[in-house]
């Protein structure tokens, strides 16, 4: 899956980064490389939590079914 991220250098030389497609998915790092590694981890965790929440909704709505799909 490819997601757009926004990487910005802060006044203190550190980097902030966020993924506009995933509301609230932000990270930072001392270096550009650190920030990119950190946002990748943040995106993975965000998607794991979103998947868990979706599965909980299926359990709460018995007429729903869960289908796994690669994206």
Residue frames as qw, qx, qy, qz and C-alpha x, y, z in Angstrom:
[[0.000, 0.891, 0.454, 0.000, 0.00, 0.00, 0.00],
 [0.413, 0.210, -0.007, 0.886, 1.29, 3.43, -0.87],
 [0.202, -0.867, -0.437, 0.132, 0.30, 6.40, 1.26],
 [0.299, 0.713, -0.065, 0.631, 1.34, 10.02, 0.88],
 [0.578, -0.588, -0.336, 0.456, 3.19, 11.50, 3.82],
 [0.142, 0.919, -0.023, 0.367, 4.18, 15.08, 4.59],
 [0.765, -0.251, -0.197, 0.560, 7.66, 15.60, 6.01],
 [0.071, 0.931, 0.019, 0.357, 8.66, 19.00, 7.38],
 [0.592, 0.073, -0.419, 0.685, 11.84, 20.23, 9.00],
 [0.364, -0.860, -0.350, 0.073, 11.17, 22.17, 12.20],
 [0.070, 0.943, -0.196, 0.259, 13.01, 25.32, 13.32],
 [0.559, -0.672, 0.483, -0.053, 15.08, 23.27, 15.77],
 [0.178, 0.525, -0.792, -0.256, 16.31, 20.94, 13.01],
 [0.397, 0.058, 0.900, -0.171, 14.09, 17.98, 13.90],
 [0.246, -0.030, -0.668, -0.702, 11.46, 16.61, 11.54],
 [0.528, 0.197, 0.581, -0.587, 7.72, 16.20, 11.86],
 [0.179, 0.072, -0.820, -0.538, 5.76, 13.91, 9.59],
 [0.534, 0.203, 0.581, -0.580, 2.13, 12.97, 9.10],
 [0.120, 0.153, 0.882, 0.428, -0.08, 10.92, 6.81],
 [0.339, 0.056, -0.005, -0.939, -3.04, 13.03, 5.60],
 [0.586, -0.091, -0.651, -0.474, -5.06, 9.93, 4.64],
 [0.606, -0.324, -0.697, 0.206, -4.98, 8.66, 8.24],
 [0.246, -0.814, -0.050, -0.523, -6.49, 11.29, 10.53],
 [0.603, -0.746, 0.224, -0.174, -4.29, 11.85, 13.56],
 [0.945, -0.018, 0.077, 0.318, -1.38, 9.74, 12.30],
 [0.147, 0.933, -0.261, 0.198, 1.65, 11.88, 13.12],
 [0.878, -0.284, -0.061, 0.382, 5.23, 11.28, 14.19],
 [0.047, 0.963, -0.265, 0.028, 8.60, 12.99, 14.44],
 [0.929, -0.038, -0.031, 0.368, 12.30, 12.30, 14.52],
 [0.415, -0.719, 0.187, 0.525, 15.68, 13.83, 15.22],
 [0.138, -0.332, 0.633, 0.686, 16.69, 13.17, 11.61],
 [0.589, 0.265, -0.314, -0.696, 14.80, 12.77, 8.34],
 [0.474, 0.133, -0.863, -0.113, 15.52, 9.04, 8.40],
 [0.009, -0.107, -0.824, 0.556, 14.28, 8.70, 12.00],
 [0.448, 0.268, 0.209, -0.827, 11.06, 10.53, 11.14],
 [0.608, 0.245, -0.538, -0.530, 10.44, 8.26, 8.14],
 [0.345, 0.029, -0.926, 0.153, 11.02, 5.12, 10.20],
 [0.117, 0.171, 0.666, -0.717, 8.75, 6.46, 12.95],
 [0.549, 0.253, -0.011, -0.797, 5.88, 7.33, 10.60],
 [0.542, 0.149, -0.767, -0.310, 6.08, 3.90, 9.00],
 [0.205, -0.103, -0.892, 0.389, 5.67, 2.33, 12.44],
 [0.275, 0.239, 0.392, -0.845, 2.86, 4.77, 13.29],
 [0.577, 0.213, -0.381, -0.691, 1.02, 3.89, 10.07],
 [0.458, 0.039, -0.886, -0.057, 1.36, 0.16, 10.75],
 [0.058, -0.189, -0.779, 0.595, 0.00, 0.57, 14.28],
 [0.391, 0.239, 0.083, -0.885, -2.80, 2.84, 13.07],
 [0.597, 0.152, -0.572, -0.542, -3.90, 0.26, 10.50],
 [0.324, -0.038, -0.923, 0.204, -3.72, -2.59, 13.03],
 [0.129, 0.247, 0.598, -0.751, -6.00, -0.70, 15.41],
 [0.496, 0.255, -0.167, -0.813, -8.39, 0.23, 12.59],
 [0.513, 0.088, -0.805, -0.285, -8.55, -3.45, 11.57],
 [0.167, -0.147, -0.870, 0.440, -9.30, -4.52, 15.15],
 [0.289, 0.279, 0.335, -0.852, -12.06, -1.93, 15.44],
 [0.542, 0.203, -0.461, -0.673, -13.58, -3.07, 12.14],
 [0.421, -0.018, -0.907, -0.019, -13.61, -6.67, 13.36],
 [0.026, 0.215, 0.708, -0.672, -15.33, -5.60, 16.60],
 [0.441, 0.254, -0.009, -0.860, -18.05, -3.90, 14.56],
 [0.531, 0.100, -0.731, -0.417, -18.66, -7.11, 12.61],
 [0.254, -0.136, -0.902, 0.321, -19.14, -9.02, 15.87],
 [0.161, 0.288, 0.468, -0.820, -21.59, -6.38, 17.11],
 [0.586, 0.387, -0.081, -0.707, -23.62, -6.59, 13.89],
 [0.627, -0.072, 0.776, -0.002, -24.44, -10.27, 13.24],
 [0.705, 0.626, 0.318, -0.099, -25.69, -9.60, 9.69],
 [0.219, 0.874, -0.408, -0.147, -22.23, -8.30, 8.72],
 [0.969, 0.021, 0.065, 0.238, -19.39, -10.45, 7.44],
 [0.262, -0.808, 0.399, 0.346, -15.65, -9.87, 7.53],
 [0.866, 0.448, 0.111, 0.192, -13.71, -10.34, 4.31],
 [0.506, -0.594, 0.285, 0.557, -9.95, -9.93, 4.17],
 [0.612, 0.757, 0.168, 0.156, -8.65, -7.97, 1.20],
 [0.638, -0.198, 0.111, 0.735, -5.10, -7.00, 0.28],
 [0.209, 0.959, 0.190, 0.021, -4.67, -3.28, -0.36]]
